C-alpha cells in the first residue's frame, strides 16, 4: 500500500500548479442523475456509473469533457499491475509529449469530500500531492481495493461493466517510471442514461414452468444432467438456473470429494477466472428451503456454512445415501443422466478430500423452453 502512495506521489508531483478558479457545473442534479459513461478503448469497452449526488462538480466536468470529445485520443498512460490505471491527460493525445504525460488537465476542480471507498472499480480524480483542490480531467480506476486512498481522492464513478478490460489494461508493459510503453487509447466516451434494470432471469416463471428446465454440467470427466425440483425449493432452483445460464459455474471445479458421501463443486474460490460485474451481481446468500427430499445417491443439494442461510453458489451431489443431511441442507434436484460420471469423480485419487487432479466444470448448460 505504501508503494502505491509513493508511486502516486511520484507521478502526480510532475504536474504544474493548480488554477485558482474551481469549476462549478451548470448542470442541474436532474440533468446528471442516472447517467453512465461508456468508454470505447483499444482494449475493450468500460462502462461506469456517474455518482452525481456524491460529487456533482466532478461528474459535471467529466460530462462536459466527454460531450466535447476531450477524451478521444487520450491514453491510459500510467499503470500499476492489478493496482490502478490512470488516464484522461489531454497531453497524452500527442505521442511526442510522452515525457509530460500525467501533467496536463489538472487544477480545475475543488475537492468534494465523499464517503466513497476506493474498492475494486472505483473511479477517482487525480490530484497534485497535498493539493485537494487540484483535480481536473485526469482520473484513475482501482483494479483492486485500495483502502489507503480513502478520504484523499474524490470517488465520482464506479465501473459496472468491463473490469476485465481494466485488469487487462493494468497488465500492459510499463517503463521504470510506470508509464505505459504501448498506446492504450480511449477512442471515445459517450454519456447515456443508465438503462432500466431488466427482471432477473428465471424470476417470473412458476414452479411448473421452472420444472421444465434441466442443467447439464459438462465436466472434464463427462456430462452430468440434473433434474430440478422447484416444487420443493423454488428459490434455490431459480438461483441455480440463473448462475448456470450466466456462466458463473463455468471454469469451477469439484473441489471436494468424500468417497461414499458427497462431491462438492461450484465454489467461486476454485473458479479459473474472476467473475465479471454482471455475474458478481448474481452471487448472493439464500434462505434455507429445507424439505422432504431425501439425500440419496444422485441428490443435488446446496452446500453452506454453519449458518443455515449461508448457501451461495457451492452445491454437492450425493455419492451415496446420506440421511443425516435430510432437512438440514436444501435438496433441490437429482442426477438423471451421468451417474457413471458421478461415480468416476467419486473414485478419483484425493489428497484428504481434495482431488489430486482438477476436475473442472467446463460449462454448465441450461436446457429448456426456448434454449
C-alpha contacts under 8 A as a table, 3 or more apart, distances in Angstrom:
res1	aa1	res2	aa2	distance
1	X	4	X	5.12
1	X	5	X	6.60
1	X	146	X	7.58
1	X	148	X	6.53
2	X	5	X	5.21
2	X	6	X	6.17
3	X	6	X	5.04
3	X	7	X	6.14
4	X	7	X	5.16
4	X	8	X	6.13
4	X	83	X	7.80
5	X	8	X	4.99
5	X	9	X	6.02
5	X	148	X	7.98
5	X	149	X	7.83
6	X	9	X	5.08
6	X	10	X	6.15
7	X	10	X	5.04
7	X	11	X	6.07
8	X	11	X	5.14
8	X	12	X	6.03
9	X	12	X	5.36
9	X	13	X	5.80
9	X	128	X	7.77
9	X	129	X	5.91
10	X	13	X	5.50
10	X	14	X	7.26
11	X	14	X	6.25
11	X	102	X	6.71
12	X	15	X	5.86
12	X	102	X	6.50
12	X	103	X	7.06
12	X	126	X	7.62
12	X	127	X	6.69
12	X	128	X	5.29
12	X	129	X	6.52
13	X	128	X	5.93
13	X	129	X	6.04
14	X	102	X	7.22
14	X	103	X	5.88
15	X	102	X	6.68
15	X	103	X	3.87
15	X	104	X	6.78
15	X	106	X	7.56
15	X	128	X	6.84
16	X	103	X	6.46
16	X	104	X	7.91
16	X	106	X	7.86
17	X	107	X	6.88
18	X	106	X	6.54
18	X	107	X	3.71
18	X	108	X	7.05
18	X	128	X	7.99
18	X	133	X	7.49
18	X	134	X	5.18
19	X	22	X	7.29
19	X	107	X	4.67
19	X	108	X	6.09
19	X	134	X	7.46
20	X	107	X	7.55
20	X	108	X	7.93
21	X	108	X	7.05
22	X	107	X	7.68
22	X	108	X	5.18
22	X	109	X	4.93
22	X	110	X	5.55
22	X	133	X	7.81
23	X	57	X	7.00
23	X	61	X	7.43
23	X	108	X	5.73
23	X	109	X	5.40
23	X	110	X	7.33
24	X	57	X	5.67
24	X	60	X	7.95
24	X	61	X	7.99
24	X	109	X	7.95
25	X	28	X	7.96
25	X	56	X	7.30
25	X	57	X	5.27
25	X	60	X	5.14
25	X	61	X	6.43
26	X	60	X	7.64
27	X	31	X	5.93
27	X	32	X	6.75
27	X	60	X	6.45
28	X	31	X	5.14
28	X	32	X	6.58
29	X	32	X	5.30
29	X	33	X	5.94
29	X	52	X	7.18
29	X	53	X	7.39
29	X	56	X	7.53
30	X	33	X	5.23
32	X	35	X	5.97
32	X	52	X	6.07
32	X	56	X	7.95
32	X	59	X	7.66
32	X	60	X	7.16
33	X	51	X	7.95
33	X	52	X	6.22
33	X	53	X	7.55
34	X	49	X	7.64
34	X	50	X	7.33
34	X	193	X	5.91
34	X	194	X	5.45
35	X	49	X	6.40
35	X	50	X	5.73
35	X	191	X	6.77
35	X	192	X	5.69
35	X	193	X	4.63
35	X	194	X	5.33
36	X	47	X	6.85
36	X	48	X	5.54
36	X	49	X	4.58
36	X	50	X	5.50
36	X	191	X	5.74
36	X	192	X	5.33
36	X	193	X	5.97
36	X	194	X	5.53
37	X	47	X	5.74
37	X	48	X	5.34
37	X	49	X	6.66
37	X	50	X	7.09
37	X	189	X	6.28
37	X	190	X	5.51
37	X	191	X	4.58
37	X	192	X	6.32
38	X	45	X	7.00
38	X	46	X	5.91
38	X	47	X	4.53
38	X	48	X	6.61
38	X	189	X	5.44
38	X	190	X	5.11
38	X	191	X	6.47
38	X	192	X	7.69
39	X	45	X	5.56
39	X	46	X	5.02
39	X	47	X	6.16
39	X	186	X	6.67
39	X	187	X	7.55
39	X	188	X	6.00
39	X	189	X	4.62
39	X	190	X	6.73
40	X	44	X	6.34
40	X	45	X	4.94
40	X	46	X	6.87
40	X	186	X	5.99
40	X	187	X	5.44
40	X	188	X	5.34
40	X	189	X	6.35
41	X	44	X	5.14
41	X	45	X	5.94
41	X	46	X	7.76
41	X	184	X	7.12
41	X	185	X	5.56
41	X	186	X	4.34
41	X	187	X	5.31
41	X	188	X	7.20
42	X	184	X	5.88
42	X	185	X	5.52
42	X	186	X	6.66
42	X	187	X	7.04
43	X	165	X	6.36
43	X	168	X	7.52
43	X	169	X	6.84
43	X	184	X	6.71
43	X	185	X	7.90
44	X	162	X	7.62
44	X	165	X	5.86
45	X	161	X	7.86
45	X	162	X	5.98
45	X	165	X	6.97
46	X	159	X	7.04
46	X	160	X	7.91
46	X	161	X	5.70
46	X	162	X	4.43
46	X	163	X	7.17
46	X	165	X	6.89
46	X	166	X	7.54
47	X	159	X	5.78
47	X	160	X	5.75
47	X	161	X	4.96
47	X	162	X	6.34
48	X	157	X	6.11
48	X	158	X	5.17
48	X	159	X	4.18
48	X	160	X	5.41
48	X	161	X	6.96
49	X	157	X	5.40
49	X	158	X	5.32
49	X	159	X	6.37
49	X	160	X	6.53
49	X	194	X	7.63
50	X	59	X	6.34
50	X	156	X	6.22
50	X	157	X	4.45
50	X	158	X	6.86
51	X	54	X	5.56
51	X	55	X	6.30
51	X	56	X	7.50
51	X	59	X	6.83
51	X	156	X	5.19
51	X	157	X	5.15
51	X	158	X	7.74
52	X	55	X	5.21
52	X	56	X	4.45
52	X	57	X	7.80
52	X	58	X	7.84
52	X	59	X	5.53
52	X	60	X	7.56
52	X	156	X	7.13
53	X	56	X	5.88
54	X	112	X	7.85
54	X	114	X	5.99
54	X	116	X	7.97
54	X	156	X	6.84
55	X	58	X	5.46
55	X	59	X	6.15
55	X	112	X	5.83
55	X	113	X	7.85
55	X	114	X	7.16
55	X	154	X	7.39
55	X	155	X	7.52
55	X	156	X	5.57
56	X	59	X	5.15
56	X	60	X	5.83
57	X	60	X	4.89
57	X	61	X	5.94
57	X	109	X	7.31
57	X	112	X	7.95
58	X	61	X	5.24
58	X	62	X	6.13
58	X	109	X	6.91
58	X	112	X	7.89
58	X	125	X	7.92
58	X	136	X	7.95
58	X	156	X	6.45
59	X	62	X	5.04
59	X	63	X	6.11
59	X	156	X	6.33
59	X	157	X	7.92
60	X	63	X	5.16
60	X	64	X	6.15
61	X	64	X	4.99
61	X	65	X	6.23
61	X	136	X	7.90
61	X	137	X	7.81
62	X	65	X	5.25
62	X	66	X	6.07
62	X	137	X	6.90
63	X	66	X	5.08
63	X	67	X	6.05
63	X	191	X	6.82
64	X	67	X	5.34
64	X	68	X	6.25
65	X	68	X	5.06
65	X	69	X	6.26
65	X	70	X	5.11
65	X	71	X	6.89
65	X	137	X	7.63
66	X	69	X	5.11
66	X	70	X	5.84
66	X	71	X	6.13
66	X	188	X	7.79
66	X	189	X	5.49
66	X	190	X	6.49
66	X	191	X	7.06
67	X	70	X	7.60
67	X	189	X	7.76
67	X	190	X	7.09
67	X	191	X	7.17
69	X	72	X	5.48
69	X	188	X	6.87
69	X	189	X	7.26
70	X	90	X	7.24
71	X	74	X	5.47
71	X	88	X	6.14
71	X	90	X	7.09
71	X	186	X	6.58
71	X	187	X	7.61
71	X	188	X	6.34
71	X	189	X	6.60
72	X	185	X	7.91
72	X	186	X	5.62
72	X	187	X	4.83
72	X	188	X	4.59
72	X	189	X	6.99
73	X	92	X	7.71
73	X	93	X	5.18
73	X	185	X	5.81
73	X	186	X	5.59
73	X	187	X	5.50
73	X	188	X	7.46
74	X	87	X	7.28
74	X	88	X	6.05
74	X	89	X	6.46
74	X	90	X	6.01
74	X	91	X	7.49
74	X	92	X	5.10
74	X	93	X	4.65
74	X	185	X	5.67
74	X	186	X	5.55
74	X	187	X	7.64
75	X	87	X	5.74
75	X	88	X	6.72
75	X	89	X	7.45
75	X	92	X	5.80
75	X	93	X	6.98
75	X	183	X	6.29
75	X	184	X	5.27
75	X	185	X	4.25
75	X	186	X	5.67
76	X	79	X	7.48
76	X	85	X	6.55
76	X	86	X	5.42
76	X	87	X	4.17
76	X	88	X	7.14
76	X	169	X	7.90
76	X	180	X	7.44
76	X	183	X	7.51
76	X	184	X	5.63
76	X	185	X	6.54
76	X	186	X	7.56
77	X	85	X	7.85
77	X	86	X	6.17
77	X	87	X	5.80
77	X	92	X	7.18
77	X	101	X	6.82
77	X	102	X	7.53
77	X	179	X	5.64
77	X	180	X	5.23
77	X	183	X	7.52
77	X	184	X	7.48
78	X	85	X	6.06
78	X	86	X	5.19
78	X	87	X	7.13
78	X	102	X	7.87
78	X	174	X	7.74
78	X	178	X	5.64
78	X	179	X	4.50
78	X	180	X	5.57
79	X	83	X	7.62
79	X	84	X	6.01
79	X	85	X	4.61
79	X	86	X	6.28
79	X	169	X	7.75
79	X	170	X	5.46
79	X	171	X	7.93
79	X	172	X	7.70
79	X	174	X	7.09
79	X	178	X	5.90
79	X	179	X	6.47
79	X	180	X	6.48
80	X	83	X	4.86
80	X	84	X	5.25
80	X	85	X	6.36
80	X	170	X	5.94
80	X	171	X	7.87
80	X	178	X	6.90
81	X	84	X	7.00
81	X	167	X	7.82
81	X	170	X	4.59
81	X	171	X	5.15
81	X	172	X	7.70
82	X	143	X	5.37
82	X	144	X	6.44
82	X	167	X	6.26
82	X	170	X	5.79
82	X	171	X	7.06
83	X	142	X	6.16
83	X	143	X	5.14
83	X	144	X	5.91
83	X	146	X	7.79
83	X	170	X	7.25
84	X	140	X	6.40
84	X	141	X	5.46
84	X	142	X	4.55
84	X	143	X	5.21
84	X	144	X	7.55
84	X	170	X	6.77
85	X	140	X	5.43
85	X	141	X	5.39
85	X	142	X	6.85
85	X	143	X	7.36
85	X	166	X	7.38
85	X	169	X	7.23
85	X	170	X	5.89
86	X	138	X	7.27
86	X	139	X	5.82
86	X	140	X	4.17
86	X	141	X	6.55
87	X	138	X	5.69
87	X	139	X	5.69
87	X	140	X	6.27
88	X	92	X	7.85
88	X	105	X	7.84
88	X	137	X	5.52
88	X	138	X	4.25
88	X	139	X	6.09
89	X	92	X	5.56
89	X	93	X	7.94
89	X	101	X	6.65
89	X	102	X	6.03
89	X	103	X	7.26
89	X	104	X	5.28
89	X	105	X	5.75
89	X	137	X	6.43
89	X	138	X	5.34
90	X	93	X	5.93
90	X	104	X	6.03
90	X	105	X	6.17
90	X	137	X	7.77
91	X	94	X	5.97
91	X	97	X	6.55
91	X	98	X	7.90
91	X	100	X	7.09
91	X	101	X	6.00
91	X	102	X	7.91
91	X	103	X	7.78
91	X	104	X	5.76
91	X	105	X	7.93
92	X	95	X	6.53
92	X	97	X	6.90
92	X	98	X	6.65
92	X	101	X	5.64
94	X	97	X	5.57
94	X	98	X	7.26
95	X	98	X	5.47
97	X	100	X	5.44
97	X	101	X	6.71
98	X	101	X	5.23
100	X	103	X	5.78
100	X	104	X	7.62
101	X	104	X	6.92
102	X	138	X	7.91
103	X	106	X	7.18
104	X	138	X	7.93
105	X	108	X	7.64
105	X	136	X	5.50
105	X	137	X	5.18
105	X	138	X	6.47
106	X	109	X	7.89
106	X	126	X	7.91
106	X	127	X	7.34
106	X	134	X	5.83
106	X	135	X	5.28
106	X	136	X	4.30
106	X	137	X	6.38
106	X	138	X	6.94
107	X	133	X	6.94
107	X	134	X	4.02
107	X	135	X	5.41
107	X	136	X	5.80
108	X	133	X	7.70
108	X	134	X	6.12
108	X	135	X	5.75
108	X	136	X	4.88
109	X	133	X	5.83
109	X	134	X	5.87
109	X	135	X	4.75
109	X	136	X	5.52
110	X	132	X	6.95
110	X	133	X	4.01
110	X	134	X	6.46
110	X	135	X	6.68
111	X	132	X	5.32
111	X	133	X	4.79
111	X	134	X	7.42
111	X	135	X	7.04
111	X	153	X	7.72
111	X	154	X	6.58
112	X	154	X	6.06
113	X	151	X	7.26
113	X	154	X	6.49
114	X	151	X	7.38
114	X	154	X	6.49
114	X	155	X	7.02
115	X	151	X	7.37
116	X	150	X	7.36
116	X	151	X	7.98
116	X	154	X	7.54
116	X	155	X	5.54
117	X	122	X	7.30
117	X	147	X	6.87
117	X	150	X	5.62
117	X	151	X	7.97
117	X	155	X	7.15
118	X	121	X	7.81
118	X	122	X	5.35
118	X	123	X	7.86
118	X	124	X	7.90
118	X	142	X	6.67
118	X	145	X	5.89
118	X	146	X	5.22
118	X	147	X	5.68
118	X	149	X	6.39
118	X	150	X	5.81
118	X	155	X	7.16
119	X	122	X	5.57
119	X	142	X	6.66
119	X	144	X	6.31
119	X	145	X	3.95
119	X	146	X	5.94
119	X	147	X	6.98
120	X	142	X	5.29
120	X	143	X	5.29
120	X	144	X	4.25
120	X	145	X	4.71
120	X	146	X	7.60
121	X	141	X	6.06
121	X	142	X	5.25
121	X	143	X	6.05
121	X	144	X	7.21
121	X	158	X	5.39
121	X	159	X	4.77
121	X	160	X	7.61
121	X	163	X	6.79
122	X	141	X	5.66
122	X	142	X	5.42
122	X	155	X	6.46
122	X	156	X	7.92
122	X	157	X	6.23
122	X	158	X	4.59
122	X	159	X	6.46
123	X	139	X	6.68
123	X	140	X	5.71
123	X	141	X	4.53
123	X	142	X	6.67
123	X	155	X	5.64
123	X	156	X	6.07
123	X	157	X	4.91
123	X	158	X	5.40
123	X	159	X	7.19
124	X	139	X	5.48
124	X	140	X	5.46
124	X	141	X	6.48
124	X	153	X	6.23
124	X	154	X	5.31
124	X	155	X	4.20
124	X	156	X	5.76
124	X	157	X	6.96
125	X	135	X	5.88
125	X	136	X	7.14
125	X	137	X	7.85
125	X	138	X	6.27
125	X	139	X	4.48
125	X	140	X	6.45
125	X	153	X	6.08
125	X	154	X	5.52
125	X	155	X	6.68
125	X	156	X	7.40
126	X	135	X	5.74
126	X	136	X	7.27
126	X	138	X	5.45
126	X	139	X	5.00
126	X	140	X	6.50
126	X	153	X	7.17
127	X	131	X	6.61
127	X	132	X	6.45
127	X	133	X	7.55
127	X	134	X	5.32
127	X	135	X	5.03
127	X	136	X	7.94
127	X	153	X	7.25
128	X	131	X	5.37
128	X	132	X	7.36
128	X	134	X	5.96
128	X	135	X	7.60
129	X	132	X	7.92
131	X	134	X	5.72
132	X	135	X	7.33
132	X	152	X	7.51
132	X	153	X	7.46
135	X	138	X	7.30
141	X	166	X	7.76
142	X	145	X	6.59
142	X	146	X	6.85
143	X	163	X	7.50
143	X	166	X	6.61
143	X	167	X	6.11
143	X	170	X	7.63
146	X	149	X	5.89
146	X	150	X	7.52
147	X	150	X	5.32
149	X	152	X	5.62
149	X	153	X	6.63
150	X	153	X	6.72
151	X	154	X	7.50
155	X	158	X	7.98
159	X	162	X	7.01
159	X	163	X	6.81
160	X	163	X	7.69
160	X	277	X	6.03
160	X	278	X	7.88
161	X	276	X	7.50
161	X	277	X	5.76
161	X	278	X	7.31
162	X	165	X	5.10
162	X	166	X	6.47
162	X	276	X	7.46
162	X	277	X	7.48
163	X	166	X	4.79
163	X	167	X	6.13
163	X	276	X	6.73
163	X	277	X	7.10
164	X	167	X	5.01
164	X	168	X	6.08
164	X	276	X	6.83
165	X	168	X	4.93
165	X	169	X	6.17
166	X	169	X	5.16
166	X	170	X	6.33
167	X	170	X	5.09
167	X	171	X	6.48
168	X	171	X	5.22
168	X	172	X	6.92
169	X	172	X	5.46
169	X	184	X	7.53
172	X	180	X	6.84
172	X	181	X	7.94
172	X	182	X	7.51
173	X	180	X	5.96
173	X	181	X	5.91
173	X	182	X	7.16
174	X	177	X	7.47
174	X	178	X	5.18
174	X	179	X	5.07
174	X	180	X	4.28
174	X	181	X	5.10
174	X	182	X	7.92
175	X	178	X	5.34
175	X	179	X	5.49
175	X	180	X	6.55
175	X	181	X	6.25
176	X	179	X	7.49
180	X	183	X	6.98
186	X	189	X	7.41
199	X	203	X	6.87
200	X	203	X	5.65
200	X	242	X	7.93
201	X	204	X	7.79
201	X	242	X	5.98
202	X	205	X	5.82
202	X	210	X	7.60
202	X	238	X	5.62
202	X	241	X	7.17
202	X	242	X	6.50
203	X	238	X	6.75
205	X	208	X	7.95
205	X	209	X	5.64
205	X	210	X	6.08
206	X	209	X	5.12
206	X	210	X	6.19
207	X	210	X	5.07
207	X	211	X	6.19
207	X	230	X	5.19
207	X	231	X	5.75
207	X	234	X	6.47
208	X	211	X	5.14
208	X	212	X	7.02
208	X	230	X	7.50
208	X	231	X	7.52
209	X	212	X	5.58
209	X	213	X	7.77
210	X	213	X	5.76
210	X	228	X	7.94
210	X	230	X	6.38
210	X	237	X	7.66
210	X	238	X	7.63
211	X	214	X	7.75
211	X	227	X	7.77
211	X	228	X	6.07
211	X	229	X	6.30
211	X	230	X	6.11
211	X	231	X	7.96
212	X	368	X	5.84
212	X	369	X	7.10
213	X	227	X	7.41
213	X	228	X	7.22
213	X	366	X	6.89
213	X	367	X	5.58
213	X	368	X	4.35
213	X	369	X	7.12
214	X	225	X	6.89
214	X	226	X	5.65
214	X	227	X	5.19
214	X	228	X	6.47
214	X	366	X	5.93
214	X	367	X	5.19
214	X	368	X	6.36
215	X	225	X	5.72
215	X	226	X	5.22
215	X	227	X	7.02
215	X	241	X	7.42
215	X	244	X	7.53
215	X	364	X	6.58
215	X	365	X	5.52
215	X	366	X	4.57
215	X	367	X	6.04
216	X	223	X	6.49
216	X	224	X	5.45
216	X	225	X	4.12
216	X	226	X	6.09
216	X	364	X	5.70
216	X	365	X	5.09
216	X	366	X	6.51
216	X	367	X	7.61
217	X	223	X	5.56
217	X	224	X	5.08
217	X	225	X	6.27
217	X	226	X	7.97
217	X	361	X	6.26
217	X	362	X	7.63
217	X	363	X	6.09
217	X	364	X	4.57
217	X	365	X	6.43
218	X	222	X	6.07
218	X	223	X	4.47
218	X	224	X	6.58
218	X	361	X	5.80
218	X	362	X	5.60
218	X	363	X	5.20
218	X	364	X	6.14
218	X	365	X	7.54
219	X	222	X	5.06
219	X	223	X	5.75
219	X	224	X	7.72
219	X	359	X	6.91
219	X	360	X	5.49
219	X	361	X	4.31
219	X	362	X	5.29
219	X	363	X	7.07
220	X	359	X	5.91
220	X	360	X	5.58
220	X	361	X	6.70
220	X	362	X	6.75
221	X	341	X	6.46
221	X	344	X	7.40
221	X	345	X	7.20
221	X	359	X	6.99
222	X	338	X	7.50
222	X	341	X	5.79
223	X	337	X	7.88
223	X	338	X	5.88
223	X	341	X	6.82
224	X	335	X	6.78
224	X	336	X	7.85
224	X	337	X	5.78
224	X	338	X	4.44
224	X	339	X	7.00
224	X	341	X	6.68
224	X	342	X	7.45
225	X	335	X	5.81
225	X	336	X	5.81
225	X	337	X	4.94
225	X	338	X	6.28
226	X	300	X	7.75
226	X	333	X	6.54
226	X	334	X	5.50
226	X	335	X	4.56
226	X	336	X	5.72
226	X	337	X	7.15
227	X	333	X	5.38
227	X	334	X	5.40
227	X	335	X	6.27
227	X	336	X	6.21
228	X	237	X	6.51
228	X	332	X	5.91
228	X	333	X	4.13
228	X	334	X	6.65
229	X	232	X	5.66
229	X	233	X	6.44
229	X	234	X	7.29
229	X	237	X	6.96
229	X	332	X	5.11
229	X	333	X	5.15
230	X	233	X	4.96
230	X	234	X	4.00
230	X	235	X	7.49
230	X	236	X	7.70
230	X	237	X	5.63
230	X	238	X	7.89
230	X	332	X	6.93
231	X	234	X	6.12
232	X	289	X	7.55
232	X	291	X	6.21
232	X	292	X	7.93
232	X	293	X	7.68
232	X	332	X	6.62
233	X	236	X	5.50
233	X	237	X	6.31
233	X	289	X	5.49
233	X	290	X	7.60
233	X	291	X	7.50
233	X	330	X	7.31
233	X	331	X	7.43
233	X	332	X	5.60
234	X	237	X	5.13
234	X	238	X	6.18
235	X	238	X	5.01
235	X	239	X	6.05
235	X	286	X	7.83
235	X	289	X	7.97
236	X	239	X	5.05
236	X	240	X	6.06
236	X	286	X	7.33
236	X	289	X	7.66
236	X	332	X	6.77
237	X	240	X	5.11
237	X	241	X	6.10
237	X	332	X	6.55
238	X	241	X	5.29
238	X	242	X	6.01
239	X	242	X	5.08
239	X	243	X	6.13
240	X	243	X	5.25
240	X	244	X	6.06
240	X	313	X	7.74
241	X	244	X	5.12
241	X	245	X	5.96
241	X	366	X	6.97
242	X	245	X	5.28
242	X	246	X	6.16
242	X	282	X	7.60
243	X	246	X	5.21
243	X	247	X	6.37
243	X	248	X	5.17
243	X	249	X	6.70
243	X	279	X	7.65
243	X	282	X	6.83
243	X	283	X	7.84
243	X	313	X	7.84
244	X	247	X	5.33
244	X	248	X	5.92
244	X	249	X	5.82
244	X	250	X	7.80
244	X	364	X	5.35
244	X	365	X	6.60
244	X	366	X	6.63
245	X	248	X	7.66
245	X	364	X	7.30
245	X	365	X	6.77
245	X	366	X	5.96
246	X	279	X	6.45
247	X	250	X	5.19
247	X	279	X	7.67
247	X	363	X	7.26
247	X	364	X	6.82
248	X	275	X	7.01
248	X	279	X	6.22
249	X	252	X	5.49
249	X	266	X	5.84
249	X	271	X	7.73
249	X	361	X	6.93
249	X	363	X	6.90
249	X	364	X	6.12
250	X	271	X	7.69
250	X	361	X	5.82
250	X	362	X	5.33
250	X	363	X	4.53
250	X	364	X	5.99
251	X	271	X	5.31
251	X	272	X	5.04
251	X	273	X	7.11
251	X	360	X	6.18
251	X	361	X	5.58
251	X	362	X	5.30
251	X	363	X	6.94
252	X	265	X	7.15
252	X	266	X	5.76
252	X	267	X	6.77
252	X	268	X	6.83
252	X	270	X	5.56
252	X	271	X	4.10
252	X	272	X	6.20
252	X	360	X	5.78
252	X	361	X	5.43
252	X	362	X	7.44
253	X	265	X	5.51
253	X	266	X	6.40
253	X	267	X	7.52
253	X	270	X	6.13
253	X	271	X	6.84
253	X	358	X	6.77
253	X	359	X	5.47
253	X	360	X	4.19
253	X	361	X	5.42
254	X	257	X	7.21
254	X	263	X	6.51
254	X	264	X	5.43
254	X	265	X	4.07
254	X	266	X	7.05
254	X	355	X	7.97
254	X	358	X	7.56
254	X	359	X	5.62
254	X	360	X	6.43
254	X	361	X	7.42
255	X	263	X	7.92
255	X	264	X	6.20
255	X	265	X	5.71
255	X	267	X	7.95
255	X	270	X	7.10
255	X	354	X	5.86
255	X	355	X	6.56
255	X	358	X	7.51
255	X	359	X	7.45
256	X	263	X	5.88
256	X	264	X	5.04
256	X	265	X	6.93
256	X	353	X	5.28
256	X	354	X	5.10
256	X	355	X	6.76
257	X	262	X	6.20
257	X	263	X	4.64
257	X	264	X	6.40
257	X	345	X	7.58
257	X	346	X	6.15
257	X	350	X	7.32
257	X	353	X	5.21
257	X	354	X	6.28
257	X	355	X	6.64
258	X	261	X	5.38
258	X	262	X	5.38
258	X	263	X	6.35
258	X	346	X	7.07
258	X	353	X	5.79
259	X	262	X	6.79
259	X	319	X	7.13
259	X	346	X	5.65
259	X	347	X	7.18
260	X	319	X	5.51
260	X	320	X	5.16
260	X	346	X	7.69
261	X	318	X	5.90
261	X	319	X	5.13
261	X	320	X	5.34
261	X	321	X	7.28
261	X	322	X	6.67
262	X	316	X	6.21
262	X	317	X	5.58
262	X	318	X	4.39
262	X	319	X	4.99
262	X	320	X	7.22
262	X	346	X	7.90
263	X	316	X	5.35
263	X	317	X	5.28
263	X	318	X	6.45
263	X	319	X	6.75
263	X	342	X	7.88
263	X	345	X	7.61
263	X	346	X	6.81
264	X	303	X	7.64
264	X	314	X	7.11
264	X	315	X	5.79
264	X	316	X	4.13
264	X	317	X	6.53
265	X	314	X	5.65
265	X	315	X	5.60
265	X	316	X	6.08
266	X	270	X	7.84
266	X	313	X	5.68
266	X	314	X	4.28
266	X	315	X	5.91
267	X	270	X	5.80
267	X	271	X	7.00
267	X	313	X	5.95
267	X	314	X	4.63
267	X	315	X	7.84
268	X	271	X	5.05
268	X	313	X	7.31
268	X	314	X	7.77
271	X	274	X	6.95
275	X	278	X	8.00
275	X	279	X	5.70
275	X	280	X	5.89
276	X	279	X	5.34
276	X	280	X	6.12
277	X	280	X	5.07
277	X	281	X	6.37
278	X	281	X	5.37
278	X	282	X	7.02
279	X	282	X	5.39
279	X	283	X	7.04
280	X	283	X	5.41
281	X	284	X	7.72
283	X	312	X	6.55
283	X	313	X	6.91
284	X	312	X	5.55
284	X	313	X	7.88
285	X	309	X	6.57
285	X	310	X	5.44
285	X	311	X	5.35
285	X	312	X	4.51
286	X	309	X	5.59
286	X	310	X	6.41
286	X	311	X	5.46
286	X	312	X	6.13
287	X	308	X	7.32
287	X	309	X	4.67
287	X	310	X	7.55
287	X	311	X	7.62
288	X	308	X	6.08
288	X	309	X	5.62
288	X	311	X	7.78
288	X	329	X	7.60
288	X	330	X	6.31
289	X	330	X	5.56
290	X	327	X	4.86
290	X	328	X	6.50
290	X	329	X	6.27
290	X	330	X	4.83
290	X	331	X	7.20
291	X	326	X	7.83
291	X	327	X	5.61
291	X	330	X	6.78
291	X	331	X	7.15
292	X	326	X	7.19
292	X	327	X	6.57
293	X	326	X	7.29
293	X	331	X	6.12
293	X	332	X	7.73
294	X	299	X	7.64
294	X	323	X	6.79
294	X	326	X	5.77
294	X	331	X	7.55
295	X	299	X	5.55
295	X	301	X	7.97
295	X	318	X	6.70
295	X	321	X	5.84
295	X	322	X	5.32
295	X	323	X	5.81
295	X	325	X	6.45
295	X	326	X	5.93
295	X	331	X	7.10
296	X	299	X	5.58
296	X	318	X	6.32
296	X	319	X	7.80
296	X	320	X	5.91
296	X	321	X	3.97
296	X	322	X	6.09
296	X	323	X	7.43
297	X	317	X	7.73
297	X	318	X	4.99
297	X	319	X	4.99
297	X	320	X	4.26
297	X	321	X	5.22
297	X	322	X	8.00
298	X	317	X	5.81
298	X	318	X	5.18
298	X	319	X	6.23
298	X	320	X	7.49
298	X	334	X	5.38
298	X	335	X	4.98
298	X	336	X	8.00
298	X	339	X	6.89
298	X	342	X	7.84
299	X	317	X	5.50
299	X	318	X	5.29
299	X	331	X	6.87
299	X	332	X	7.85
299	X	333	X	6.02
299	X	334	X	4.31
299	X	335	X	6.47
300	X	315	X	7.19
300	X	316	X	5.93
300	X	317	X	4.69
300	X	318	X	6.77
300	X	331	X	5.83
300	X	332	X	5.96
300	X	333	X	4.76
300	X	334	X	4.92
300	X	335	X	7.07
301	X	315	X	5.75
301	X	316	X	5.44
301	X	317	X	6.38
301	X	318	X	7.98
301	X	329	X	6.68
301	X	330	X	5.49
301	X	331	X	4.02
301	X	332	X	5.69
301	X	333	X	6.89
302	X	311	X	6.40
302	X	313	X	7.89
302	X	314	X	6.40
302	X	315	X	4.26
302	X	316	X	6.09
302	X	329	X	6.39
302	X	330	X	5.58
302	X	331	X	6.51
302	X	332	X	7.72
303	X	311	X	5.85
303	X	312	X	7.84
303	X	313	X	7.98
303	X	314	X	5.39
303	X	315	X	4.76
303	X	316	X	6.16
303	X	329	X	7.10
304	X	307	X	7.19
304	X	308	X	6.81
304	X	309	X	7.61
304	X	310	X	5.32
304	X	311	X	4.29
304	X	312	X	7.25
304	X	314	X	7.37
304	X	329	X	7.78
305	X	308	X	6.99
305	X	310	X	5.77
305	X	311	X	7.02
306	X	310	X	7.49
307	X	310	X	5.30
308	X	311	X	7.23
308	X	329	X	7.87
311	X	314	X	7.08
317	X	334	X	7.92
317	X	342	X	7.99
318	X	321	X	6.86
318	X	322	X	7.23
319	X	342	X	6.99
319	X	343	X	7.08
319	X	346	X	6.91
322	X	325	X	5.85
322	X	326	X	7.51
323	X	326	X	5.32
324	X	328	X	7.78
325	X	328	X	5.22
325	X	329	X	5.79
326	X	329	X	6.40
327	X	330	X	6.79
335	X	338	X	6.96
335	X	339	X	6.50
336	X	339	X	7.36
338	X	341	X	5.10
338	X	342	X	6.64
339	X	342	X	4.95
339	X	343	X	6.33
340	X	343	X	4.95
340	X	344	X	6.17
341	X	344	X	4.90
341	X	345	X	6.18
342	X	345	X	5.19
342	X	346	X	6.15
343	X	346	X	4.95
343	X	347	X	6.21
344	X	347	X	5.10
344	X	348	X	6.45
345	X	348	X	5.24
345	X	359	X	7.69
348	X	355	X	6.55
348	X	356	X	7.83
349	X	355	X	5.95
349	X	356	X	5.90
349	X	357	X	7.82
350	X	353	X	5.73
350	X	354	X	5.20
350	X	355	X	4.18
350	X	356	X	5.06
351	X	354	X	5.14
351	X	355	X	6.16
351	X	356	X	5.97
355	X	358	X	6.27
355	X	359	X	7.40
361	X	364	X	6.98
366	X	371	X	7.20
367	X	371	X	5.58
368	X	371	X	5.38
